[in-house]
Structure formats: structure tokens, C-alpha cells
Amino acid sequence: MTAIVDAPLTQAQLIAKYDGRAPRYTSYPTALQFTPLVTAETYGGWLAALPAHEPVSLYLHIPFCARLCWYCGCNTRAVNRHEPVGDYVQHLLREIELLAAALPGRLPANAIHFGGGTPNMLNAQELDAIFAALGRTFDIAPGSEIAAELDPAVLTEDWVRAAGGHGLNRASLGVQNLSKAVQRAVNRQESFAEIAAAVGWLRRAGVNSINLDLMYGLPHQTVENTLSTVDAILALRPERIALFGYAHVPWMKAHQQLIHEAALPGPAERLEQAEAAAERLAMEGYVRIGLDHFAVPEDELAVALAKGRLHRNFQGYTTDQAKTLIGMGASAIGSLPQGYVQNVAQELGWRAALAGGALPIARGVAVTADDRFRAEIIERLMCDLAVDLADVCARHGRADADLAGARARLQDFVADGLVRLEGAQVRVTEPGRPLVRSVCAVFDAYFEPQGGRHSKAL
């Protein structure tokens, strides 16, 4: 009797089966598990307990833009006057003062990241004031990584020169897509000439690592205009390229309701755009990293991937080895050995807390031993697309039987050729790469498949 073998699922069937919602896993536990039980007092205790000799990383959130891009999922707002920015900086300086009082000393800092929003909304005097305050509170090592996320349409050479004077050596520029139809549909119009000028200014200022952000899945986006965008930016030879999928979550971000859903490509089209761009970048010598990053082979990200030392945090893939990330500014998230904290997201509440002399913490989560165990599995899958469960179990004093449920849930992925199980080794296959978040969710003790509060996996 001949055995009946099920035919492999088609791409459309795989998409229908696995394109559910899943966290982005820039942390574990994810922000959905943050609660108000973690308070300013909790955070103060965690800060005071930090080892005085261990380097930390710093993140400063600047929630202002000259324009509001309708696809944006960040905590930001558009302003046409500078006064709100200047007032925000004064409160940011106050937050740095409160941190100085809470810390056990002047901790070493090896990395500073300005995110947003648009950090180049800060003027030169405000940059001077922020760096002076950071220098009083932290011991910033020479050659530290100083990075900023920038909007090329409002970037100036003077700003680059000012930031370069403070050691700016990494920059990320938003490009997304160069098609005029796509740009109009998301309220972000900029020319390739503006992007090329920005890259030139940064290179002349000594910025030796430039990342360009691209997106797929935007309204009116096609494989053709995705590839034409990739081809254009390759002329600039950035060290890194991020290729993010547009996350349509209008129930969380009201301005996304301005995007016409009928113009959005479907899951199969999104996947075609992502894979076409990835293939083109690979042809040009870029190393594919994790879910959505690419780097030239000599870049630190590619080197860290090869050595198994790549990490993932709220800024995405990183080589940062620090155990502590201190977040500053409205909505900023910090990561400490004891857990995660998040500042008040709304500026008014954030300012009010600082005016009252309190660290502006809204919520967070204390991590457990089980969280740390699962976090390592998830991070290795997100970074390496592979994990040795036996090794992780041994490091955390856990039995393989503790993962029996996760192994059972992996079987569908294995049957569909998206994951390989080789003893204790879990490997995400190349066809499974776009669904790595869904694979990670198998190990997530908090994940609710029908929760509906995450973006789509594809």
C-alpha cells in the first residue's frame, strides 16, 4: 500500500496559516507585560544597585518632528515652533540631574543613542547643554558610540558639524521609499538629492557608520519601486540597511487612519517586496542579519553575527554588550539587570513628574529567572535564527522537559519546512526567516495568539 504524502503548502497557504500577530521581541518580557507596579521608587532602587564599574548605555528620546509621517509608530508629534523643543530640553536636563542623584556614582558610558522623533530638531546650543549634563553624570569614554536617528529632509550641514563636534559617529537616515506616489500616500516627501547631501555631510564630519532605513508594505508600494529605491541608495554604499515592514496598527496610532487601507499591499505582496530587496542586497555583498537588517561584511553587526555576539534591544539589532540601558525622555524605555522601566509617554505627565522632583516612571516589569531563561532563547533565535536549547537549559539550571510544550508547538513549523530540529538545536530555515517572530512566540510564556495587540508577522 502506497503511503499518502501531504503536498507542501503553497506560499499563499503558509501566509494564511502563519501570518498572525506577534511581538517584535526587542525585549522579553515585551512591553505588554509592563505594569504600574514598577514605580519611580522601584527604579531608584535598581539604579542605586548598579555596579559602579560596569559600563552602561544611554538612550535619549526626542519626540518632535517637522512633519508627521502617517506610517510612524513612534511616540512623536509635529511642531512648527521651536519653543516646545527648548522647553522639553530643560526638562530632559532635569531628568539627567535626578538620575545623577539616584546612581551610585559617575558610571562609565560607552554608547549614547538619540532617537525619536527627529533628534536633529535640537539646535546646537541644546546639543551642547545635553552633552555637558551627560558628561557631568557619566564618564563617557573617548571613542564611545554616539548615534542619532535623523530626518534628511530637515537635516543641515551646520547641525551635522555641531553633532560631529560631540563625537557623532553613527547615523541612521529614514528613506523608506523613493516613489513619489508612496511618499504622498504617507506624507513623507523627500528627494534622493536630499538623502545624498545628508550622507555627504555626515561622511565629511567623520561619521563612519551610516544606516539607511527602508520599508516594505507601504501604500502603493510595489516590487518595482522597492527595487528602484534599493538601487538608488546602493550608490551611497551605507554600512547598514534596515528593511522594516510597515506595521498597520491604526487602533494604536490614530494618524495611521489617514492611510487608505485599500492601497496597502497584501501579505503575499509584502513578502515579495521584502524578499526581492533582500536578494538584491545580497547580490551587492550585504550580509543578511536576523529579521530585517543588512550590513557590509566588515561592519560590526556582521562581525558580531559571525561570532554569535549579536544582541537585540529597543533600537533593534546591536553589538552593544552593556547589561544596562538608561532611557531618558518621554516614553523612553530602560533595561536593567532587575527588569525594564518606561517613562511616562505623554509629555505633560512626564514634565509634571520631573517638576515634582520624581523620576518620571510610568510602568515596567521585574524579570524572573524564567523570563531570563526564555529571553535568551528568543534573543538567539531573533539574532542567529538558531539556538541550542541544551546549552541554554544548562546555563539556567533548567531541564529540557521544561520546554516540552514549546517543542510540541514547533512541530507545525517543522512539518512545513520553516524550522529544523536537530536534537537540541532549533534552526529557522531560510523560508522561515520572515516568520522568526512567530517561532519565538512558541517560547513566550505570556503570548496570547488571539490577543490582537501586535503587528502582523509578515
TORKOL-4160 file (C-alpha; in steps of 0.2 Angstrom, whole numbers, padded with zeros to 4 digits, m for minus):
458
<pt num="1" X="0000" Y="0000" Z="0000"/>
<pt num="2" X="0007" Y="0017" Z="m0005"/>
<pt num="3" X="0008" Y="0030" Z="0009"/>
<pt num="4" X="0000" Y="0046" Z="0005"/>
<pt num="5" X="0011" Y="0061" Z="0007"/>
<pt num="6" X="0004" Y="0078" Z="0010"/>
<pt num="7" X="0009" Y="0090" Z="m0003"/>
<pt num="8" X="0019" Y="0105" Z="0004"/>
<pt num="9" X="0009" Y="0121" Z="0007"/>
<pt num="10" X="0010" Y="0134" Z="m0006"/>
<pt num="11" X="0016" Y="0151" Z="m0001"/>
<pt num="12" X="m0002" Y="0158" Z="0000"/>
<pt num="13" X="m0006" Y="0144" Z="0012"/>
<pt num="14" X="0009" Y="0147" Z="0023"/>
<pt num="15" X="0005" Y="0165" Z="0024"/>
<pt num="16" X="m0013" Y="0161" Z="0028"/>
<pt num="17" X="m0008" Y="0149" Z="0042"/>
<pt num="18" X="0006" Y="0159" Z="0050"/>
<pt num="19" X="0003" Y="0177" Z="0047"/>
<pt num="20" X="m0004" Y="0181" Z="0064"/>
<pt num="21" X="0001" Y="0194" Z="0075"/>
<pt num="22" X="0017" Y="0193" Z="0085"/>
<pt num="23" X="0028" Y="0204" Z="0096"/>
<pt num="24" X="0044" Y="0212" Z="0088"/>
<pt num="25" X="0054" Y="0205" Z="0103"/>
<pt num="26" X="0065" Y="0220" Z="0106"/>
<pt num="27" X="0063" Y="0214" Z="0124"/>
<pt num="28" X="0057" Y="0199" Z="0134"/>
<pt num="29" X="0045" Y="0201" Z="0143"/>
<pt num="30" X="0038" Y="0213" Z="0130"/>
<pt num="31" X="0031" Y="0230" Z="0134"/>
<pt num="32" X="0013" Y="0222" Z="0135"/>
<pt num="33" X="0019" Y="0214" Z="0152"/>
<pt num="34" X="0024" Y="0231" Z="0159"/>
<pt num="35" X="0013" Y="0237" Z="0174"/>
<pt num="36" X="0012" Y="0252" Z="0186"/>
<pt num="37" X="0018" Y="0240" Z="0200"/>
<pt num="38" X="0036" Y="0246" Z="0194"/>
<pt num="39" X="0037" Y="0264" Z="0201"/>
<pt num="40" X="0049" Y="0278" Z="0202"/>
<pt num="41" X="0054" Y="0271" Z="0219"/>
<pt num="42" X="0057" Y="0254" Z="0212"/>
<pt num="43" X="0068" Y="0262" Z="0198"/>
<pt num="44" X="0078" Y="0272" Z="0211"/>
<pt num="45" X="0082" Y="0256" Z="0220"/>
<pt num="46" X="0088" Y="0247" Z="0204"/>
<pt num="47" X="0099" Y="0262" Z="0199"/>
<pt num="48" X="0107" Y="0263" Z="0216"/>
<pt num="49" X="0111" Y="0244" Z="0215"/>
<pt num="50" X="0120" Y="0246" Z="0198"/>
<pt num="51" X="0139" Y="0241" Z="0199"/>
<pt num="52" X="0149" Y="0257" Z="0199"/>
<pt num="53" X="0162" Y="0249" Z="0187"/>
<pt num="54" X="0151" Y="0242" Z="0173"/>
<pt num="55" X="0148" Y="0252" Z="0158"/>
<pt num="56" X="0130" Y="0257" Z="0153"/>
<pt num="57" X="0122" Y="0263" Z="0138"/>
<pt num="58" X="0111" Y="0279" Z="0136"/>
<pt num="59" X="0096" Y="0282" Z="0126"/>
<pt num="60" X="0088" Y="0300" Z="0124"/>
<pt num="61" X="0071" Y="0301" Z="0116"/>
<pt num="62" X="0067" Y="0317" Z="0106"/>
<pt num="63" X="0048" Y="0316" Z="0102"/>
<pt num="64" X="0047" Y="0330" Z="0089"/>
<pt num="65" X="0046" Y="0331" Z="0070"/>
<pt num="66" X="0045" Y="0344" Z="0057"/>
<pt num="67" X="0031" Y="0333" Z="0049"/>
<pt num="68" X="0021" Y="0318" Z="0054"/>
<pt num="69" X="0024" Y="0303" Z="0043"/>
<pt num="70" X="0007" Y="0294" Z="0043"/>
<pt num="71" X="0016" Y="0277" Z="0044"/>
<pt num="72" X="0025" Y="0281" Z="0060"/>
<pt num="73" X="0023" Y="0270" Z="0076"/>
<pt num="74" X="0034" Y="0281" Z="0087"/>
<pt num="75" X="0030" Y="0292" Z="0101"/>
<pt num="76" X="0032" Y="0309" Z="0092"/>
<pt num="77" X="0022" Y="0325" Z="0087"/>
<pt num="78" X="0024" Y="0338" Z="0073"/>
<pt num="79" X="0029" Y="0355" Z="0079"/>
<pt num="80" X="0031" Y="0371" Z="0069"/>
<pt num="81" X="0039" Y="0382" Z="0083"/>
<pt num="82" X="0055" Y="0378" Z="0092"/>
<pt num="83" X="0048" Y="0383" Z="0109"/>
<pt num="84" X="0041" Y="0366" Z="0114"/>
<pt num="85" X="0058" Y="0358" Z="0109"/>
<pt num="86" X="0068" Y="0370" Z="0120"/>
<pt num="87" X="0056" Y="0368" Z="0135"/>
<pt num="88" X="0057" Y="0349" Z="0133"/>
<pt num="89" X="0076" Y="0350" Z="0133"/>
<pt num="90" X="0076" Y="0359" Z="0150"/>
<pt num="91" X="0065" Y="0345" Z="0157"/>
<pt num="92" X="0077" Y="0332" Z="0150"/>
<pt num="93" X="0092" Y="0341" Z="0159"/>
<pt num="94" X="0082" Y="0340" Z="0175"/>
<pt num="95" X="0079" Y="0321" Z="0172"/>
<pt num="96" X="0098" Y="0319" Z="0170"/>
<pt num="97" X="0100" Y="0328" Z="0187"/>
<pt num="98" X="0088" Y="0316" Z="0195"/>
<pt num="99" X="0097" Y="0301" Z="0188"/>
<pt num="100" X="0114" Y="0308" Z="0194"/>
<pt num="101" X="0107" Y="0309" Z="0212"/>
<pt num="102" X="0100" Y="0291" Z="0211"/>
<pt num="103" X="0115" Y="0282" Z="0203"/>
<pt num="104" X="0129" Y="0275" Z="0214"/>
<pt num="105" X="0142" Y="0286" Z="0206"/>
<pt num="106" X="0148" Y="0293" Z="0189"/>
<pt num="107" X="0146" Y="0277" Z="0179"/>
<pt num="108" X="0156" Y="0274" Z="0163"/>
<pt num="109" X="0145" Y="0275" Z="0147"/>
<pt num="110" X="0151" Y="0268" Z="0131"/>
<pt num="111" X="0136" Y="0272" Z="0120"/>
<pt num="112" X="0124" Y="0286" Z="0118"/>
<pt num="113" X="0109" Y="0285" Z="0106"/>
<pt num="114" X="0097" Y="0299" Z="0101"/>
<pt num="115" X="0080" Y="0293" Z="0095"/>
<pt num="116" X="0064" Y="0300" Z="0091"/>
<pt num="117" X="0055" Y="0308" Z="0083"/>
<pt num="118" X="0069" Y="0318" Z="0075"/>
<pt num="119" X="0084" Y="0322" Z="0086"/>
<pt num="120" X="0090" Y="0334" Z="0073"/>
<pt num="121" X="0076" Y="0346" Z="0079"/>
<pt num="122" X="0088" Y="0350" Z="0093"/>
<pt num="123" X="0099" Y="0366" Z="0090"/>
<pt num="124" X="0117" Y="0367" Z="0093"/>
<pt num="125" X="0115" Y="0375" Z="0110"/>
<pt num="126" X="0104" Y="0362" Z="0116"/>
<pt num="127" X="0116" Y="0348" Z="0110"/>
<pt num="128" X="0129" Y="0357" Z="0120"/>
<pt num="129" X="0119" Y="0358" Z="0135"/>
<pt num="130" X="0114" Y="0339" Z="0134"/>
<pt num="131" X="0131" Y="0333" Z="0132"/>
<pt num="132" X="0138" Y="0344" Z="0146"/>
<pt num="133" X="0125" Y="0337" Z="0158"/>
<pt num="134" X="0128" Y="0319" Z="0152"/>
<pt num="135" X="0147" Y="0322" Z="0154"/>
<pt num="136" X="0144" Y="0328" Z="0172"/>
<pt num="137" X="0133" Y="0312" Z="0176"/>
<pt num="138" X="0143" Y="0299" Z="0166"/>
<pt num="139" X="0161" Y="0295" Z="0162"/>
<pt num="140" X="0159" Y="0295" Z="0143"/>
<pt num="141" X="0174" Y="0285" Z="0136"/>
<pt num="142" X="0184" Y="0293" Z="0121"/>
<pt num="143" X="0178" Y="0284" Z="0105"/>
<pt num="144" X="0161" Y="0280" Z="0113"/>
<pt num="145" X="0147" Y="0275" Z="0100"/>
<pt num="146" X="0137" Y="0291" Z="0098"/>
<pt num="147" X="0122" Y="0288" Z="0087"/>
<pt num="148" X="0107" Y="0298" Z="0081"/>
<pt num="149" X="0091" Y="0295" Z="0070"/>
<pt num="150" X="0090" Y="0309" Z="0058"/>
<pt num="151" X="0077" Y="0315" Z="0045"/>
<pt num="152" X="0087" Y="0320" Z="0029"/>
<pt num="153" X="0073" Y="0332" Z="0023"/>
<pt num="154" X="0077" Y="0344" Z="0038"/>
<pt num="155" X="0095" Y="0340" Z="0041"/>
<pt num="156" X="0108" Y="0354" Z="0039"/>
<pt num="157" X="0126" Y="0354" Z="0037"/>
<pt num="158" X="0128" Y="0365" Z="0052"/>
<pt num="159" X="0119" Y="0353" Z="0063"/>
<pt num="160" X="0130" Y="0338" Z="0057"/>
<pt num="161" X="0145" Y="0349" Z="0061"/>
<pt num="162" X="0139" Y="0353" Z="0078"/>
<pt num="163" X="0135" Y="0335" Z="0082"/>
<pt num="164" X="0151" Y="0329" Z="0075"/>
<pt num="165" X="0160" Y="0340" Z="0087"/>
<pt num="166" X="0152" Y="0330" Z="0101"/>
<pt num="167" X="0158" Y="0314" Z="0093"/>
<pt num="168" X="0144" Y="0308" Z="0082"/>
<pt num="169" X="0150" Y="0293" Z="0073"/>
<pt num="170" X="0134" Y="0283" Z="0069"/>
<pt num="171" X="0119" Y="0290" Z="0060"/>
<pt num="172" X="0103" Y="0282" Z="0054"/>
<pt num="173" X="0093" Y="0291" Z="0040"/>
<pt num="174" X="0075" Y="0287" Z="0036"/>
<pt num="175" X="0072" Y="0284" Z="0017"/>
<pt num="176" X="0058" Y="0272" Z="0017"/>
<pt num="177" X="0054" Y="0273" Z="m0002"/>
<pt num="178" X="0058" Y="0285" Z="m0016"/>
<pt num="179" X="0042" Y="0283" Z="m0026"/>
<pt num="180" X="0033" Y="0300" Z="m0026"/>
<pt num="181" X="0016" Y="0290" Z="m0026"/>
<pt num="182" X="0021" Y="0281" Z="m0010"/>
<pt num="183" X="0029" Y="0297" Z="m0002"/>
<pt num="184" X="0012" Y="0306" Z="m0005"/>
<pt num="185" X="0002" Y="0292" Z="0002"/>
<pt num="186" X="0012" Y="0293" Z="0019"/>
<pt num="187" X="0015" Y="0311" Z="0020"/>
<pt num="188" X="0034" Y="0310" Z="0018"/>
<pt num="189" X="0041" Y="0318" Z="0003"/>
<pt num="190" X="0060" Y="0319" Z="0001"/>
<pt num="191" X="0071" Y="0318" Z="m0014"/>
<pt num="192" X="0086" Y="0307" Z="m0017"/>
<pt num="193" X="0097" Y="0323" Z="m0018"/>
<pt num="194" X="0092" Y="0327" Z="0000"/>
<pt num="195" X="0097" Y="0310" Z="0006"/>
<pt num="196" X="0114" Y="0310" Z="m0004"/>
<pt num="197" X="0118" Y="0328" Z="0003"/>
<pt num="198" X="0115" Y="0322" Z="0021"/>
<pt num="199" X="0126" Y="0307" Z="0018"/>
<pt num="200" X="0140" Y="0318" Z="0011"/>
<pt num="201" X="0139" Y="0330" Z="0026"/>
<pt num="202" X="0140" Y="0315" Z="0038"/>
<pt num="203" X="0154" Y="0307" Z="0030"/>
<pt num="204" X="0164" Y="0324" Z="0030"/>
<pt num="205" X="0160" Y="0326" Z="0048"/>
<pt num="206" X="0168" Y="0309" Z="0052"/>
<pt num="207" X="0153" Y="0298" Z="0054"/>
<pt num="208" X="0160" Y="0281" Z="0049"/>
<pt num="209" X="0144" Y="0271" Z="0050"/>
<pt num="210" X="0128" Y="0276" Z="0041"/>
<pt num="211" X="0112" Y="0266" Z="0041"/>
<pt num="212" X="0098" Y="0269" Z="0029"/>
<pt num="213" X="0080" Y="0264" Z="0034"/>
<pt num="214" X="0069" Y="0256" Z="0020"/>
<pt num="215" X="0052" Y="0250" Z="0022"/>
<pt num="216" X="0040" Y="0237" Z="0013"/>
<pt num="217" X="0021" Y="0236" Z="0013"/>
<pt num="218" X="0018" Y="0254" Z="0012"/>
<pt num="219" X="0003" Y="0261" Z="0002"/>
<pt num="220" X="0006" Y="0260" Z="m0017"/>
<pt num="221" X="0022" Y="0251" Z="m0014"/>
<pt num="222" X="0027" Y="0238" Z="m0027"/>
<pt num="223" X="0042" Y="0226" Z="m0030"/>
<pt num="224" X="0047" Y="0238" Z="m0044"/>
<pt num="225" X="0048" Y="0254" Z="m0034"/>
<pt num="226" X="0056" Y="0244" Z="m0019"/>
<pt num="227" X="0070" Y="0238" Z="m0030"/>
<pt num="228" X="0072" Y="0255" Z="m0038"/>
<pt num="229" X="0074" Y="0263" Z="m0021"/>
<pt num="230" X="0087" Y="0249" Z="m0016"/>
<pt num="231" X="0097" Y="0253" Z="m0032"/>
<pt num="232" X="0097" Y="0271" Z="m0029"/>
<pt num="233" X="0103" Y="0270" Z="m0011"/>
<pt num="234" X="0116" Y="0257" Z="m0015"/>
<pt num="235" X="0126" Y="0271" Z="m0024"/>
<pt num="236" X="0129" Y="0279" Z="m0007"/>
<pt num="237" X="0136" Y="0262" Z="0000"/>
<pt num="238" X="0129" Y="0264" Z="0018"/>
<pt num="239" X="0137" Y="0252" Z="0030"/>
<pt num="240" X="0120" Y="0246" Z="0036"/>
<pt num="241" X="0102" Y="0245" Z="0029"/>
<pt num="242" X="0087" Y="0241" Z="0039"/>
<pt num="243" X="0072" Y="0234" Z="0029"/>
<pt num="244" X="0056" Y="0236" Z="0040"/>
<pt num="245" X="0039" Y="0230" Z="0037"/>
<pt num="246" X="0026" Y="0243" Z="0039"/>
<pt num="247" X="0015" Y="0239" Z="0054"/>
<pt num="248" X="m0003" Y="0245" Z="0051"/>
<pt num="249" X="m0010" Y="0247" Z="0069"/>
<pt num="250" X="m0022" Y="0262" Z="0067"/>
<pt num="251" X="m0031" Y="0257" Z="0084"/>
<pt num="252" X="m0014" Y="0261" Z="0092"/>
<pt num="253" X="m0009" Y="0276" Z="0081"/>
<pt num="254" X="m0023" Y="0287" Z="0076"/>
<pt num="255" X="m0014" Y="0296" Z="0062"/>
<pt num="256" X="m0012" Y="0279" Z="0053"/>
<pt num="257" X="m0031" Y="0281" Z="0049"/>
<pt num="258" X="m0025" Y="0294" Z="0036"/>
<pt num="259" X="m0018" Y="0279" Z="0026"/>
<pt num="260" X="m0030" Y="0272" Z="0014"/>
<pt num="261" X="m0030" Y="0253" Z="0018"/>
<pt num="262" X="m0036" Y="0249" Z="0000"/>
<pt num="263" X="m0019" Y="0255" Z="m0006"/>
<pt num="264" X="m0009" Y="0243" Z="0006"/>
<pt num="265" X="m0001" Y="0228" Z="m0002"/>
<pt num="266" X="m0007" Y="0211" Z="0005"/>
<pt num="267" X="0004" Y="0199" Z="0014"/>
<pt num="268" X="0010" Y="0190" Z="m0002"/>
<pt num="269" X="0015" Y="0206" Z="m0010"/>
<pt num="270" X="0023" Y="0212" Z="0006"/>
<pt num="271" X="0034" Y="0196" Z="0006"/>
<pt num="272" X="0038" Y="0198" Z="m0012"/>
<pt num="273" X="0044" Y="0216" Z="m0009"/>
<pt num="274" X="0055" Y="0211" Z="0006"/>
<pt num="275" X="0062" Y="0196" Z="m0002"/>
<pt num="276" X="0066" Y="0205" Z="m0019"/>
<pt num="277" X="0075" Y="0219" Z="m0009"/>
<pt num="278" X="0085" Y="0206" Z="0002"/>
<pt num="279" X="0090" Y="0196" Z="m0014"/>
<pt num="280" X="0097" Y="0212" Z="m0022"/>
<pt num="281" X="0106" Y="0217" Z="m0006"/>
<pt num="282" X="0114" Y="0200" Z="m0005"/>
<pt num="283" X="0120" Y="0202" Z="m0023"/>
<pt num="284" X="0128" Y="0218" Z="m0019"/>
<pt num="285" X="0138" Y="0209" Z="m0005"/>
<pt num="286" X="0127" Y="0214" Z="0011"/>
<pt num="287" X="0126" Y="0201" Z="0024"/>
<pt num="288" X="0108" Y="0197" Z="0030"/>
<pt num="289" X="0106" Y="0199" Z="0048"/>
<pt num="290" X="0091" Y="0192" Z="0058"/>
<pt num="291" X="0074" Y="0198" Z="0053"/>
<pt num="292" X="0077" Y="0214" Z="0044"/>
<pt num="293" X="0095" Y="0221" Z="0044"/>
<pt num="294" X="0109" Y="0220" Z="0032"/>
<pt num="295" X="0127" Y="0226" Z="0034"/>
<pt num="296" X="0143" Y="0226" Z="0024"/>
<pt num="297" X="0154" Y="0211" Z="0029"/>
<pt num="298" X="0167" Y="0221" Z="0038"/>
<pt num="299" X="0153" Y="0231" Z="0049"/>
<pt num="300" X="0152" Y="0227" Z="0067"/>
<pt num="301" X="0135" Y="0220" Z="0065"/>
<pt num="302" X="0141" Y="0207" Z="0053"/>
<pt num="303" X="0156" Y="0203" Z="0063"/>
<pt num="304" X="0145" Y="0201" Z="0079"/>
<pt num="305" X="0134" Y="0189" Z="0069"/>
<pt num="306" X="0148" Y="0178" Z="0064"/>
<pt num="307" X="0154" Y="0177" Z="0082"/>
<pt num="308" X="0137" Y="0174" Z="0090"/>
<pt num="309" X="0138" Y="0190" Z="0099"/>
<pt num="310" X="0124" Y="0199" Z="0091"/>
<pt num="311" X="0111" Y="0207" Z="0103"/>
<pt num="312" X="0094" Y="0215" Z="0101"/>
<pt num="313" X="0086" Y="0229" Z="0111"/>
<pt num="314" X="0073" Y="0243" Z="0109"/>
<pt num="315" X="0084" Y="0251" Z="0095"/>
<pt num="316" X="0084" Y="0234" Z="0085"/>
<pt num="317" X="0100" Y="0224" Z="0082"/>
<pt num="318" X="0115" Y="0229" Z="0091"/>
<pt num="319" X="0133" Y="0225" Z="0096"/>
<pt num="320" X="0131" Y="0233" Z="0112"/>
<pt num="321" X="0136" Y="0222" Z="0127"/>
<pt num="322" X="0130" Y="0233" Z="0141"/>
<pt num="323" X="0119" Y="0225" Z="0154"/>
<pt num="324" X="0111" Y="0242" Z="0157"/>
<pt num="325" X="0102" Y="0254" Z="0146"/>
<pt num="326" X="0096" Y="0270" Z="0154"/>
<pt num="327" X="0082" Y="0279" Z="0145"/>
<pt num="328" X="0078" Y="0297" Z="0146"/>
<pt num="329" X="0064" Y="0307" Z="0139"/>
<pt num="330" X="0045" Y="0305" Z="0137"/>
<pt num="331" X="0041" Y="0286" Z="0134"/>
<pt num="332" X="0059" Y="0281" Z="0134"/>
<pt num="333" X="0062" Y="0263" Z="0140"/>
<pt num="334" X="0077" Y="0257" Z="0150"/>
<pt num="335" X="0083" Y="0240" Z="0153"/>
<pt num="336" X="0092" Y="0235" Z="0169"/>
<pt num="337" X="0098" Y="0218" Z="0177"/>
<pt num="338" X="0082" Y="0219" Z="0188"/>
<pt num="339" X="0070" Y="0222" Z="0174"/>
<pt num="340" X="0063" Y="0235" Z="0162"/>
<pt num="341" X="0056" Y="0253" Z="0165"/>
<pt num="342" X="0047" Y="0265" Z="0154"/>
<pt num="343" X="0045" Y="0284" Z="0157"/>
<pt num="344" X="0028" Y="0292" Z="0156"/>
<pt num="345" X="0023" Y="0293" Z="0137"/>
<pt num="346" X="0013" Y="0309" Z="0137"/>
<pt num="347" X="0024" Y="0324" Z="0138"/>
<pt num="348" X="0013" Y="0333" Z="0151"/>
<pt num="349" X="0014" Y="0319" Z="0163"/>
<pt num="350" X="0032" Y="0317" Z="0160"/>
<pt num="351" X="0035" Y="0335" Z="0163"/>
<pt num="352" X="0024" Y="0335" Z="0179"/>
<pt num="353" X="0034" Y="0321" Z="0187"/>
<pt num="354" X="0050" Y="0330" Z="0184"/>
<pt num="355" X="0044" Y="0346" Z="0190"/>
<pt num="356" X="0039" Y="0337" Z="0206"/>
<pt num="357" X="0057" Y="0330" Z="0208"/>
<pt num="358" X="0052" Y="0312" Z="0204"/>
<pt num="359" X="0060" Y="0300" Z="0191"/>
<pt num="360" X="0046" Y="0300" Z="0178"/>
<pt num="361" X="0042" Y="0281" Z="0178"/>
<pt num="362" X="0025" Y="0275" Z="0172"/>
<pt num="363" X="0027" Y="0257" Z="0172"/>
<pt num="364" X="0039" Y="0242" Z="0170"/>
<pt num="365" X="0042" Y="0224" Z="0174"/>
<pt num="366" X="0054" Y="0215" Z="0186"/>
<pt num="367" X="0061" Y="0200" Z="0177"/>
<pt num="368" X="0060" Y="0182" Z="0184"/>
<pt num="369" X="0073" Y="0168" Z="0182"/>
<pt num="370" X="0060" Y="0160" Z="0169"/>
<pt num="371" X="0060" Y="0177" Z="0160"/>
<pt num="372" X="0079" Y="0177" Z="0158"/>
<pt num="373" X="0079" Y="0159" Z="0153"/>
<pt num="374" X="0066" Y="0162" Z="0139"/>
<pt num="375" X="0074" Y="0179" Z="0134"/>
<pt num="376" X="0090" Y="0170" Z="0130"/>
<pt num="377" X="0081" Y="0158" Z="0118"/>
<pt num="378" X="0071" Y="0171" Z="0110"/>
<pt num="379" X="0086" Y="0183" Z="0108"/>
<pt num="380" X="0097" Y="0170" Z="0100"/>
<pt num="381" X="0083" Y="0165" Z="0088"/>
<pt num="382" X="0080" Y="0183" Z="0083"/>
<pt num="383" X="0099" Y="0186" Z="0080"/>
<pt num="384" X="0106" Y="0169" Z="0074"/>
<pt num="385" X="0090" Y="0161" Z="0068"/>
<pt num="386" X="0096" Y="0146" Z="0079"/>
<pt num="387" X="0098" Y="0141" Z="0097"/>
<pt num="388" X="0105" Y="0126" Z="0106"/>
<pt num="389" X="0091" Y="0123" Z="0119"/>
<pt num="390" X="0103" Y="0111" Z="0129"/>
<pt num="391" X="0116" Y="0124" Z="0131"/>
<pt num="392" X="0103" Y="0137" Z="0137"/>
<pt num="393" X="0095" Y="0125" Z="0149"/>
<pt num="394" X="0112" Y="0121" Z="0157"/>
<pt num="395" X="0116" Y="0139" Z="0159"/>
<pt num="396" X="0099" Y="0142" Z="0168"/>
<pt num="397" X="0098" Y="0126" Z="0178"/>
<pt num="398" X="0083" Y="0121" Z="0168"/>
<pt num="399" X="0078" Y="0103" Z="0162"/>
<pt num="400" X="0074" Y="0100" Z="0144"/>
<pt num="401" X="0057" Y="0094" Z="0150"/>
<pt num="402" X="0053" Y="0112" Z="0154"/>
<pt num="403" X="0052" Y="0116" Z="0135"/>
<pt num="404" X="0041" Y="0101" Z="0131"/>
<pt num="405" X="0026" Y="0112" Z="0127"/>
<pt num="406" X="0037" Y="0123" Z="0116"/>
<pt num="407" X="0044" Y="0108" Z="0106"/>
<pt num="408" X="0027" Y="0102" Z="0103"/>
<pt num="409" X="0021" Y="0119" Z="0096"/>
<pt num="410" X="0036" Y="0119" Z="0085"/>
<pt num="411" X="0030" Y="0103" Z="0076"/>
<pt num="412" X="0019" Y="0113" Z="0063"/>
<pt num="413" X="0034" Y="0124" Z="0059"/>
<pt num="414" X="0045" Y="0108" Z="0056"/>
<pt num="415" X="0032" Y="0100" Z="0046"/>
<pt num="416" X="0031" Y="0115" Z="0034"/>
<pt num="417" X="0049" Y="0117" Z="0032"/>
<pt num="418" X="0051" Y="0133" Z="0042"/>
<pt num="419" X="0061" Y="0125" Z="0056"/>
<pt num="420" X="0073" Y="0111" Z="0058"/>
<pt num="421" X="0075" Y="0102" Z="0074"/>
<pt num="422" X="0092" Y="0093" Z="0076"/>
<pt num="423" X="0092" Y="0086" Z="0094"/>
<pt num="424" X="0093" Y="0101" Z="0105"/>
<pt num="425" X="0097" Y="0113" Z="0090"/>
<pt num="426" X="0082" Y="0123" Z="0084"/>
<pt num="427" X="0086" Y="0131" Z="0067"/>
<pt num="428" X="0075" Y="0143" Z="0057"/>
<pt num="429" X="0076" Y="0139" Z="0039"/>
<pt num="430" X="0078" Y="0152" Z="0025"/>
<pt num="431" X="0060" Y="0151" Z="0021"/>
<pt num="432" X="0056" Y="0153" Z="0039"/>
<pt num="433" X="0066" Y="0169" Z="0042"/>
<pt num="434" X="0051" Y="0181" Z="0038"/>
<pt num="435" X="0042" Y="0171" Z="0052"/>
<pt num="436" X="0055" Y="0171" Z="0065"/>
<pt num="437" X="0044" Y="0181" Z="0077"/>
<pt num="438" X="0031" Y="0168" Z="0076"/>
<pt num="439" X="0044" Y="0155" Z="0080"/>
<pt num="440" X="0050" Y="0165" Z="0095"/>
<pt num="441" X="0032" Y="0166" Z="0101"/>
<pt num="442" X="0032" Y="0147" Z="0104"/>
<pt num="443" X="0044" Y="0150" Z="0118"/>
<pt num="444" X="0035" Y="0166" Z="0125"/>
<pt num="445" X="0026" Y="0161" Z="0141"/>
<pt num="446" X="0015" Y="0177" Z="0140"/>
<pt num="447" X="0010" Y="0176" Z="0122"/>
<pt num="448" X="m0009" Y="0176" Z="0118"/>
<pt num="449" X="m0011" Y="0171" Z="0099"/>
<pt num="450" X="m0028" Y="0179" Z="0098"/>
<pt num="451" X="m0023" Y="0195" Z="0108"/>
<pt num="452" X="m0023" Y="0206" Z="0093"/>
<pt num="453" X="m0012" Y="0219" Z="0100"/>
<pt num="454" X="0004" Y="0216" Z="0090"/>
<pt num="455" X="0008" Y="0219" Z="0071"/>
<pt num="456" X="0006" Y="0206" Z="0058"/>
<pt num="457" X="0021" Y="0193" Z="0057"/>
<pt num="458" X="0023" Y="0196" Z="0039"/>
